[in-house]
Amino acid sequence: MLQKTARLYLDAYTGLSREVWYLSVVLLINRTGAMVLPFLTVYLTTQRAYSLAAAGFVMSCFGAGSLVGSYLGGWLTDRLGFYPVQQWTLVVSGFLFWWVGQQTELWATAISIFVLSMIADAFRPANNAALAYYSRPENRARAYGLLRLAANLGFSTGPVLGGLLIASLGYEMLFWVDGATCLLAAIAFRVLLPPGRDEQHPDASVAVVRGLSAYRNGPFLAFAIFNTLVAIGFMQFFSSLPVYLKQHLGFTEGQIGGLIAINGVLIVLTEMPLVHQLSLRFRPLMLIATGNALIGLAYLLLLGAAGPLIFSVGFILLLTIGEMISMPFTSTFAAAVAPEPRRGEYMGLLGISWSAAFIIAPSLGLRWAALFGFAALWQLVALLGLVGAVGMLLLYWWEKQKAHLPGNIRQE
C-alpha cells in the first residue's frame, strides 16, 4: 500500500520540464508573500473604518484592474513574448504594493488598488502561456497542477505569516512584505530563466492574424461566462467569508489565516496525484462541471454552521475538492483549444473571466449580505455554482455533437 502511494506521487511529478519547475519556483516565492489580498477586506473595514459597501467598492476596483491587466497581459504576450511581460510585471508590482500601503482616502486607495491589480495580473496570461510553451500536451494538466501547487503552497503560508505580522507589527507591514516578495520573485525569474534561453519570440505580423480570435470563438466565450459565474461564488472565500468569520463567528485574524491555509495545504498534499489520475480518465469539461457543482454545494454547508468544525471539516474540504477537480483543467482546456499565436489572448480571456468575477463578487457578496443576510448570500453562491456546472455539461454535450474531437472546442 505504501509503495503504491509512493508510486502514485512519483508518477504525478515525473516527466515535467526543467522550465516548468523554474516557473513554479518563481510563483512559489511570489505567492509566499501574498498577504494583502486575504486580509484586504478586513483591513479596509477595521483599520480604515470603511463601510461594507465601500470595502466592496475597493475590492471591485481590484477586480477591474485585474480585468484590464488580463487583457493587456494577453495582448502583450502575443506581441512581445511571455518573458518580458513576466519580468516587468513582477518588478513594477513590488513597488506598487509599497505605494498602496501608504494610501488612506477611499478614492486614493481605490485607484492605487486598480493600478496594482492591473500590473500584477498582466503577469498571469504570460505565465500561463509560458507554461504551455514549456510543457507537452500529454502532461500539460500536471504542469498547470504543479503551478497551482506552488501558488497554493505559497498561499497557505502567506495568510499565516500575514496573521502573525498583523498581531506583532500591524497591517502596514503586509504591504512591505508583499512588495518585497514580488521583487525577490523577479530576481529568481531572471536567474533561473535568463533572457535568450529559447523563450518564445513571436512574429507580430503573423501572431495577430493566424487562428480564430478568442473573442470570436462562441463556445469558448460561453466557457468563459460559465467560469465567471462559478468564480463569483468561489471568490466569496476571500471577500465575504472573512468578514462573516470575524463579525458573526468571532474568529481572529490568525484563525482566519489558518482556515484559509487549510485549503492550500490540502491542495499541496493531494492535487497533483488527483490531477494525474483524473486527466487519464476524464475529459476536461466533465471534470470542470463536477468541480463547479461541488464548489456550489460547499456553500450550502455554511447555512448550518455553528462553529469552526463545520468550516474545517465540511466547507473547506468540499470547496477544496471542487477546486482541485475543476480549476487545473480550465487552464489546460484553454491552452489546448488556443491557436499557438493567440495563446496569450486565450489565456487573457480566461483571466478576464476571473477578473470579471473579482469586479462583481465583492460588491455583490457584501451588499447582498448587508441587505438579506449571509444565509441568503450562501444560497445565491450555491446556485451560481450549480448553474456553472450545468452550463459546462451543456457545452460538453454540444461540442461533442459539433466538434471534430468529442468534448473539445477545437478551432483549427
SETOR-733273 format. One record per residue (C-alpha): x negated, y, z negated. Coordinates in steps of 0.001 Angstrom, whole numbers, padded with zeros to 6 digits, always signed. Layout:
<sites>
XYZ;...
</sites>
This chain:
<sites>
+000000+000000+000000;-002800+002371-000930;-004701+001565+002264;-001579+002110+004355;-001014+005502+002765;-004647+006466+003295;-004425+005419+006955;-001253+007476+007360;-003028+010589+006121;-006187+009862+008122;-004266+009408+011368;-002462+012689+010775;-005720+014656+010699;-007865+012916+013321;-008233+013991+016940;-007852+017745+016411;-010444+020025+017993;-013025+021975+016015;-011431+025242+017129;-008057+024202+015718;-009715+023641+012345;-011501+027003+012551;-008269+028843+013336;-006673+027125+010351;-009535+028172+008059;-009111+031800+009125;-005392+031653+008414;-006032+029982+005064;-008253+032878+003994;-005699+035410+005146;-002724+033707+003501;-004502+033095+000206;-004310+036846-000278;-000666+037084+000797;+000598+038585-002436;+002530+041672-001379;+005438+040145+000541;+006667+037644-002103;+006877+040424-004699;+007776+043358-002459;+011496+043411-003260;+010849+043100-006996;+008117+045764-006756;+010422+048217-004999;+013332+047715-007400;+011324+047697-010650;+008219+049830-010079;+009664+052333-007601;+013206+052213-009021;+014736+051721-005574;+018306+050505-005380;+019023+047108-003844;+020205+048853-000692;+017028+050960-000478;+014839+047919-001073;+016744+046087+001631;+016150+049020+003994;+012395+048873+003398;+012368+045124+003939;+014286+045645+007166;+011611+048120+008258;+009134+045324+007675;+011246+043177+009987;+011482+045924+012610;+007715+046299+012629;+007375+042542+012897;+009699+042520+015913;+007742+045213+017731;+004476+043557+016754;+005587+040154+018041;+006454+041626+021427;+003299+043720+021533;+001106+040806+020460;+002532+038545+023153;+002173+041241+025810;-001428+041973+024856;-002334+038291+024619;-001280+037614+028214;-003337+040594+029402;-006379+040808+027127;-006636+037251+025816;-005981+035857+022376;-009429+036623+020946;-009473+040447+020727;-005841+040578+019628;-006535+038320+016646;-009783+040086+015717;-008487+043640+015663;-005098+042979+014111;-006830+041384+011119;-009210+044324+010711;-006583+047045+011014;-004132+045179+008763;-006687+045131+005970;-006943+048909+005857;-003181+049334+006255;-002448+047293+003128;-004516+049757+001111;-002631+052659+002702;+000789+051165+001960;-000053+050711-001711;-000505+054474-002136;+002983+055419-000902;+005726+056367-003355;+008542+058116-001438;+011167+055979+000271;+010582+057190+003828;+006797+057131+003498;+006994+053589+002169;+009366+052519+004934;+007208+053993+007715;+003973+052577+006341;+005565+049147+005920;+006779+049308+009533;+003301+050123+010869;+001650+047462+008721;+004096+044795+009809;+003750+045763+013479;-000031+045368+013445;-000095+042299+011207;+002477+040379+013229;+000851+041172+016564;-001645+038569+015327;+000851+035705+015428;+001529+035288+019185;-002203+035436+019861;-002903+032919+017120;-000219+030536+018394;-001415+030897+021982;-004981+030160+020869;-003847+027030+019071;-002003+025817+022172;-005128+026516+024253;-007383+024513+021927;-005013+021540+021490;-003722+018782+023749;-000002+018206+024391;-000084+014870+022567;-001462+016374+019351;-000019+019876+019562;+002647+019236+016934;-000072+018173+014498;-002177+021201+015438;+000690+023519+014556;+001290+021416+011474;-002315+021989+010404;-001913+025715+010954;+001232+025698+008825;-000571+023637+006209;-003295+026269+005996;-000706+029034+005774;+001257+027267+003071;-001821+026234+001123;-002769+029886+001003;+000788+030950+000341;+001100+028503-002544;-001961+030133-004105;-001207+033756-003268;+002018+034170-005283;+000483+032502-008331;-002563+034773-008180;-000232+037684-007499;+001795+036963-010606;-001387+036834-012670;-002640+040094-011161;+000650+041821-011916;+000542+040661-015519;-003062+041752-016047;-003778+044660-013675;-000418+045816-012303;+001327+045776-008954;-001084+048127-007147;-003837+045509-007258;-001741+043300-004949;-002244+045721-002061;-006005+045927-002586;-006481+042158-002708;-004174+041504+000250;-006086+044037+002341;-009451+042597+001323;-008486+039080+002387;-007418+040379+005810;-010909+041813+006297;-012501+038625+004990;-010424+036605+007467;-011592+038890+010293;-015219+038250+009328;-014630+034483+009190;-012935+034599+012597;-015917+036391+014105;-018421+033950+012573;-016573+030692+013254;-015291+031636+016705;-017799+034138+018111;-016719+036025+021250;-017576+034442+024565;-017154+030886+023297;-014843+029510+026002;-011888+031646+024907;-009165+032418+027402;-009810+035301+029792;-006523+035892+031597;-006369+037370+035047;-003772+040099+034594;-002925+040149+038310;-001777+036529+038022;-000527+036265+034460;+002239+038828+034793;+003850+037284+037877;+003428+033496+037669;+006109+031436+035936;+009553+032274+034613;+009663+035059+032054;+010776+034062+028575;+013311+036898+028727;+014929+035404+031845;+014926+031806+030647;+018519+031453+029438;+018148+028204+027479;+015025+029466+025746;+016816+032699+024860;+019604+030606+023313;+016960+028650+021424;+015555+031901+020049;+019021+033108+018987;+019797+029902+017089;+016381+030109+015468;+017209+033650+014358;+020411+032527+012641;+018579+029913+010609;+015708+032288+009872;+018148+034847+008429;+019176+032262+005881;+015719+030897+005230;+014293+034363+004551;+016612+034888+001613;+013973+032747-000108;+011689+035797-000009;+014134+038694-000359;+017365+037918-002224;+016284+034835-004154;+013504+036563-006183;+015975+039262-007255;+018532+036601-008183;+015955+034687-010201;+014821+037757-012116;+018101+039576-012678;+020521+036668-013112;+018375+033842-014462;+015754+035879-016289;+012696+034479-014517;+009380+036296-015000;+007181+037280-012056;+004865+034410-012914;+007742+031931-012876;+008963+033294-009545;+005480+032913-008098;+005251+029381-009438;+008603+028471-007916;+007544+029773-004519;+004273+027872-004891;+006146+024562-005256;+007327+024983-001691;+003776+025448-000459;+002362+022566-002479;+004964+020131-001141;+004159+021216+002397;+000428+020823+001827;+000847+017302+000438;+003376+015863+002879;+003894+017880+006062;+001024+016605+008233;+001821+012878+007840;+005519+013649+008237;+004987+015667+011419;+002700+012972+012833;+005281+010230+012327;+008259+012291+013480;+006500+013501+016636;+006007+009877+017704;+009696+009009+017341;+011941+012007+017996;+012289+014916+020391;+011662+018434+019077;+015197+019784+019437;+016674+016889+017460;+014169+017455+014669;+014786+021194+014660;+018546+020635+014417;+018133+018241+011491;+015811+020602+009643;+018155+023537+010209;+021045+021621+008670;+019003+020745+005581;+017935+024370+005126;+021562+025456+005147;+022670+022705+002780;+019894+023570+000323;+021503+026927-000427;+024744+025233-001432;+022873+023813-004426;+022474+027351-005755;+026227+027566-006264;+025954+025242-009231;+022570+026342-010504;+022440+026751-014261;+018685+026684-014854;+015262+026072-013340;+015727+022291-012978;+018177+022656-010097;+015801+025002-008296;+012658+022941-008681;+014175+019522-008010;+017162+020291-005820;+016980+023548-003929;+013217+023680-003407;+012974+020020-002417;+015783+020141+000144;+014718+023504+001554;+011138+022316+001936;+012130+019071+003649;+014250+021031+006111;+011433+023474+006722;+008906+020690+007346;+011183+018889+009786;+012149+021996+011736;+009505+024673+011802;+006378+022916+013115;+008365+021842+016150;+009667+025299+017050;+006136+026412+017943;+005401+023072+019612;+008547+023405+021696;+007787+026984+022733;+004226+026091+023734;+005433+023099+025749;+008012+024963+027803;+005963+028117+028433;+004081+028576+031718;+000451+028940+030652;+000002+032510+031975;+003067+033537+029943;+002331+031583+026781;+001780+034748+024791;+005149+036048+025966;+006986+032885+024922;+005226+032850+021568;+006058+036531+021258;+009753+035858+021828;+009665+033104+019233;+008051+035606+016881;+010728+038154+017769;+013409+035683+016701;+011787+035583+013267;+011262+039321+013229;+014893+039980+014102;+015818+037824+011144;+013468+039850+008979;+015318+043004+010015;+018725+041532+009290;+018044+039215+006353;+017040+041631+003552;+019771+044207+004123;+022428+041613+004861;+021483+039455+001892;+021116+042170-000727;+024143+044166+000463;+026276+041030+000666;+025222+040086-002857;+025973+043599-004110;+029452+043562-002558;+030594+039967-003033;+028107+038352-005403;+025281+035901-004914;+027612+032890-004699;+029183+034349-001559;+025716+035002-000153;+024643+031373-000594;+027807+030225+001183;+027089+032546+004099;+023492+031351+004334;+024592+027710+004348;+026985+028465+007199;+024215+030092+009246;+022019+027031+008832;+024767+024690+009961;+025632+026872+012961;+021959+026903+013923;+021856+023117+013666;+024929+022629+015842;+023553+025119+018356;+020305+023186+018698;+022228+019942+019183;+024337+021525+021908;+021226+022902+023552;+019606+019465+023393;+022657+017848+024966;+022941+020489+027690;+019279+020292+028599;+019371+016514+028593;+022006+016719+031304;+020407+019517+033319;+016617+019312+032989;+014150+017013+034696;+012787+015946+031304;+015573+014974+028873;+015808+017168+025839;+013317+019750+027080;+013721+023204+028568;+011291+022757+031396;+010785+025550+033918;+008137+024849+036496;
</sites>
